[in-house]
Each structure stands twice: as structure tokens, then as C-alpha cells.
């Protein structure tokens, strides 16, 4: 389908979201891939992953770029040749990119009950404000927390960062759609602004370094 949503966050930052309804064959016929990405997609075993990968290239076109404007560093982090910051995410039938003059990270996650069972692996201080008896709210809040930590990790992209031990998400209300987070790692103390919203049972989260 066409672009699902565009979020003009501010003059420096734009978010683009794609709902993936096309087949792999259709998406592949509509985008041009650089040789590195042609090899990457040919080695992907999951068609869902391939479709997500290709839909991101459709989003690049919406933002005025092509796959040839994108490259990945040695750690797998994406960059744009013009110097703008970019972060990429896809999950099941949604993909999204954020492009900004600022340092940014983005993540999209399907809201699933199993996140409650694995919360101990990525939460610590957050348990002070989570109510596990309110199942629906807890799932949504945990999905925001995971997405925020994933977005921050994408920004820093450093080996050794623990979601549980090094990243803390401030208390928030789901109706507020924003909060703050801190990264404490290797002598660093970085603060991030976190923004989130729901999309058809998914949670989109993006982070900007303060």
C-alpha cells in the first residue's frame, strides 16, 4: 500500500511509516538496490524480513532518497551519505524510518503478552511504576520500555550495553505519549527524549538525544 503515515516531528526530523501489504515480488520490482543490499536480501531466509527490508527502501523514496544514498558501518548501523541521521525498524506488517539533523533511534514492536514473562531481562527500576495486575496496560508500557531501550541502543550501538542495567526509562502515562530516559554506561550519563504511539496493536517508539 502507499505510505501509511508521515509524522513531521519538527523542521529537522521526519518519521515515515509503511504498512506492508505488498508481495515480495511487487516490492522487489519497485525498488533499486545497491550491490551490497542485493547480496544482503538474497541471503535472507525469511520472506517477512525481505519484505520489511524492501519496504524500508520505499520509505527512503518517500523521503527523497534511494538505497544508493544509504550505507552501513562496520557495526551494522545505517547512515546517509548527506550526513543526516537515520534509524530503521520493521516488525511484521509495519516498517518505519526516522531521518533527522539530530541523533535519533526508532523501533516498532508488536504488543504481545509474552513480554510480561521476559520483563526481568530488560527492566529494573521500571518495576517501581509498573502494575503487573493490569495486564493490558502492563503489556503496552513494557512494549514502550523495550522500544525505547532498543531505540537508544541503536543510537549508541556499543557492545556491552545492557537494557536492564544501563538504560532506565522514567515513569510515564500512556496518554502522555512521551517520557525521558537515561543511559549510564562506560562513564557516560546521557539523557534522551522518548516519544511513542500505537498503530493497530503495534507500538512505535523514537528517541532523540538531549
Helices and strands as residue ranges (DSSP letters): E 3-10, E 13-19, H 24-30, H 35-42, H 47-62, G 67-69, E 70-72, E 78-80, E 85-91, E 94-100, E 104-110, H 114-117, G 119-121, G 125-128, H 135-156, H 163-166, E 167-169, E 178-185, E 188-199, E 202-209
